[in-house]
Amino acid sequence: MESAAGLFSHLQNPIYIINSQTMLLEPCEEGYKKKTKVYEKDAPPFIADHPPQEIIQQSCLYFLSSYEGRKISTKSLTNIRHKPPIVIDPVTGVYFFSTHSDTNDQNRWLSLQHLRGYESSANNTTLVTLSGNIEVTLPTSRKSFIQQYLKASHLFCRTQFNFDEIREKTEPAYTVESQASRLIFLEYLNRIERDHK
């Protein structure tokens, strides 16, 4: 059952809204209606009455932007154009990335913060481990999955750099140690990305 905190409740047909506990949106069907299997941390999966892409779009609106606006921001910060990751809520650090194009019915959306591991699985799929040791098989190759994961990590770092700059300007006592750490991490991600091209 969908929690009240996870619903855009003023709509006629309430829609699930992504939150910091959301780990994965997986497409499914009931009858001929497209729906979403939602995985949340420390809770059993449940079915939401809207497809994943609609949930993504409405969640962006709930957090004061549009889906297109989030994609434009990603492109501006990272120059990522193909299957871009997006920030759902920058305040609580909710970043999501897709397994396929957002027009593909097989597309899944995953939370960056809840990914704990991944490995190759049978038939060119990827087995991912989410918070709580939840394992789910995704219909995408490990190589493709890693590329999407790295894009999301890149976006996370760039966004944090922006927050660091703001804090440097507004908080005299703020140091740049965390920014330096992120620069090192970003270089590490860039090396991994080059190795997997």
Backbone torsions as a table, in degrees:
resi	resn	phi	psi	omega
1	MET	NA	138.8	-178.3
2	GLU	-75.7	132.4	179.0
3	SER	-75.8	155.6	-179.7
4	ALA	-60.9	-33.5	-179.6
5	ALA	-67.2	-21.6	-176.4
6	GLY	-98.4	15.7	-176.3
7	LEU	-120.7	141.6	172.0
8	PHE	-85.4	78.6	-159.1
9	SER	-71.8	-15.0	-178.6
10	HIS	-81.2	-7.6	178.2
11	LEU	-78.4	154.8	178.6
12	GLN	-59.9	-46.1	176.4
13	ASN	-110.2	94.3	-172.3
14	PRO	-51.9	138.5	-178.5
15	ILE	-115.9	141.2	178.6
16	TYR	-65.3	137.0	178.5
17	ILE	-113.8	129.6	179.6
18	ILE	-60.7	141.1	177.7
19	ASN	-138.5	-176.1	-175.1
20	SER	-66.7	-14.3	178.7
21	GLN	-93.4	-11.1	-178.4
22	THR	-71.1	128.7	-177.2
23	MET	-109.4	-37.1	-173.2
24	LEU	-156.9	138.9	170.7
25	LEU	-113.9	119.6	-175.4
26	GLU	-121.6	126.9	-178.2
27	PRO	-67.7	144.9	174.8
28	CYS	-153.4	172.5	-180.0
29	GLU	-133.4	143.0	170.1
30	GLU	-125.4	111.4	-170.5
31	GLY	68.8	-123.4	177.2
32	TYR	-108.5	8.8	-176.5
33	LYS	-96.3	131.2	177.9
34	LYS	-80.1	128.2	-179.5
35	LYS	-133.7	-171.2	-177.9
36	THR	-134.6	133.3	168.8
37	LYS	-89.4	117.2	-174.8
38	VAL	-103.1	128.8	174.3
39	TYR	-106.5	121.9	174.6
40	GLU	-117.5	152.6	179.3
41	LYS	-61.8	134.9	175.3
42	ASP	58.6	33.0	178.1
43	ALA	-149.5	149.8	177.2
44	PRO	-69.2	149.1	177.1
45	PRO	-60.7	150.2	177.4
46	PHE	-141.3	165.5	-178.4
47	ILE	-99.1	125.8	173.1
48	ALA	-100.4	148.6	-169.4
49	ASP	-81.9	10.9	-179.6
50	HIS	-130.8	153.8	178.6
51	PRO	-69.3	158.9	-176.6
52	PRO	-54.5	-43.3	-176.2
53	GLN	-64.1	-35.7	178.0
54	GLU	-68.3	-37.8	176.9
55	ILE	-63.7	-43.3	177.5
56	ILE	-59.1	-48.1	-177.1
57	GLN	-63.2	-45.0	-179.0
58	GLN	-70.3	-32.0	177.4
59	SER	-66.2	-38.9	175.5
60	CYS	-60.5	-44.3	179.0
61	LEU	-62.9	-40.2	179.9
62	TYR	-59.4	-36.1	179.8
63	PHE	-99.0	34.0	164.7
64	LEU	71.1	30.9	172.7
65	SER	-147.6	180.0	171.7
66	SER	-111.4	162.7	177.3
67	TYR	-60.9	-43.4	178.8
68	GLU	-62.9	-38.5	177.5
69	GLY	-63.1	-40.1	177.7
70	ARG	-64.5	-39.8	178.8
71	LYS	-65.9	-39.7	177.8
72	ILE	-62.9	-41.4	178.1
73	SER	-61.4	-43.7	178.5
74	THR	-60.1	-45.2	179.7
75	LYS	-62.6	-41.3	-179.3
76	SER	-65.5	-39.8	-176.3
77	LEU	-80.1	-34.2	-169.2
78	THR	-124.0	-12.8	-175.0
79	ASN	68.0	17.8	176.7
80	ILE	-83.1	123.0	-177.9
81	ARG	-112.5	-31.9	-174.9
82	HIS	-97.8	124.1	-178.0
83	LYS	47.6	59.0	-174.8
84	PRO	-71.7	142.6	169.5
85	PRO	-73.0	163.7	180.0
86	ILE	-138.1	153.8	171.1
87	VAL	-90.7	120.2	174.3
88	ILE	-81.2	-52.0	179.7
89	ASP	-138.5	103.9	-178.2
90	PRO	-67.2	-23.1	-177.9
91	VAL	-68.8	-45.3	-179.3
92	THR	-97.7	2.7	176.1
93	GLY	72.4	41.9	179.5
94	VAL	-96.1	107.0	-179.4
95	TYR	-118.3	134.0	179.5
96	PHE	-125.1	148.2	174.9
97	PHE	-135.1	155.0	-173.2
98	SER	-103.8	158.7	176.0
99	THR	-90.9	-25.3	-177.5
100	HIS	-138.3	-176.5	172.3
101	SER	-61.8	148.8	-178.9
102	ASP	-69.8	-4.9	175.1
103	THR	-98.0	-2.8	-178.6
104	ASN	-87.3	127.3	-178.2
105	ASP	-63.9	-18.9	179.7
106	GLN	-88.8	-0.1	-174.8
107	ASN	-65.2	132.2	171.4
108	ARG	-109.6	152.2	174.1
109	TRP	-118.0	127.5	-177.9
110	LEU	-117.5	147.5	174.6
111	SER	-83.7	127.8	178.0
112	LEU	-61.1	-41.5	-173.7
113	GLN	-70.5	-19.2	-177.2
114	HIS	-102.9	2.6	177.6
115	LEU	-79.3	124.5	-178.3
116	ARG	-111.5	-19.2	179.8
117	GLY	179.6	166.2	178.7
118	TYR	-157.3	151.7	178.2
119	GLU	-157.0	157.5	178.2
120	SER	-64.6	145.7	177.4
121	SER	-132.1	-178.2	-175.3
122	ALA	-64.7	153.6	174.5
123	ASN	58.0	39.2	175.5
124	ASN	61.0	38.3	176.7
125	THR	-111.1	175.8	179.6
126	THR	-128.9	129.9	175.7
127	LEU	-94.6	119.1	179.5
128	VAL	-108.7	148.6	174.9
129	THR	-113.2	126.7	-178.8
130	LEU	-107.1	174.9	177.3
131	SER	-51.1	141.4	-177.6
132	GLY	81.4	12.0	-179.3
133	ASN	59.8	33.4	175.0
134	ILE	-80.6	126.4	-179.7
135	GLU	-108.9	132.8	179.8
136	VAL	-137.9	136.9	177.1
137	THR	-92.6	128.8	-178.7
138	LEU	-108.6	141.8	-178.5
139	PRO	-80.9	58.3	179.0
140	THR	-149.7	151.1	-179.1
141	SER	-71.4	158.5	178.6
142	ARG	-61.2	-40.6	-179.8
143	LYS	-61.3	-46.5	179.1
144	SER	-64.1	-40.2	179.9
145	PHE	-62.8	-44.0	179.9
146	ILE	-60.4	-41.5	179.0
147	GLN	-60.0	-42.6	179.2
148	GLN	-68.3	-38.6	177.7
149	TYR	-63.1	-42.4	179.9
150	LEU	-66.3	-37.3	176.4
151	LYS	-60.0	-44.6	-179.6
152	ALA	-65.5	-39.4	178.0
153	SER	-64.4	-39.8	177.3
154	HIS	-60.7	-46.5	179.3
155	LEU	-61.8	-42.8	179.1
156	PHE	-57.8	-47.0	-179.2
157	CYS	-62.5	-46.2	-179.1
158	ARG	-62.1	-40.2	179.1
159	THR	-64.6	-42.1	178.8
160	GLN	-64.6	-35.1	176.3
161	PHE	-59.1	-43.0	179.2
162	ASN	-61.2	-44.6	178.2
163	PHE	-62.2	-38.6	178.1
164	ASP	-61.2	-43.4	-179.7
165	GLU	-62.6	-40.2	178.4
166	ILE	-63.7	-43.9	-179.1
167	ARG	-65.6	-36.7	178.4
168	GLU	-61.4	-35.7	-178.1
169	LYS	-80.0	-26.3	-173.3
170	THR	-109.9	-16.0	-178.7
171	GLU	-124.5	99.9	-176.6
172	PRO	-56.4	-30.7	-176.8
173	ALA	-84.1	-5.0	-176.3
174	TYR	-72.8	133.8	178.9
175	THR	-101.2	169.5	-177.8
176	VAL	-101.5	15.5	-178.7
177	GLU	-61.0	-43.4	-179.1
178	SER	-66.7	-34.4	177.7
179	GLN	-66.1	-41.3	178.3
180	ALA	-61.8	-40.5	178.4
181	SER	-62.1	-40.4	-179.4
182	ARG	-69.6	-33.6	176.3
183	LEU	-62.8	-41.1	177.7
184	ILE	-64.0	-43.6	179.8
185	PHE	-64.1	-40.1	180.0
186	LEU	-64.3	-39.0	176.8
187	GLU	-64.5	-37.9	176.4
188	TYR	-61.7	-44.8	178.5
189	LEU	-63.6	-39.8	179.2
190	ASN	-62.7	-39.0	177.5
191	ARG	-64.5	-43.0	178.9
192	ILE	-62.0	-43.5	-179.6
193	GLU	-61.0	-42.3	178.3
194	ARG	-63.3	-38.2	-178.9
195	ASP	-67.3	-25.2	-176.9
196	HIS	-100.1	5.3	178.4
197	LYS	-79.0	NA	NA
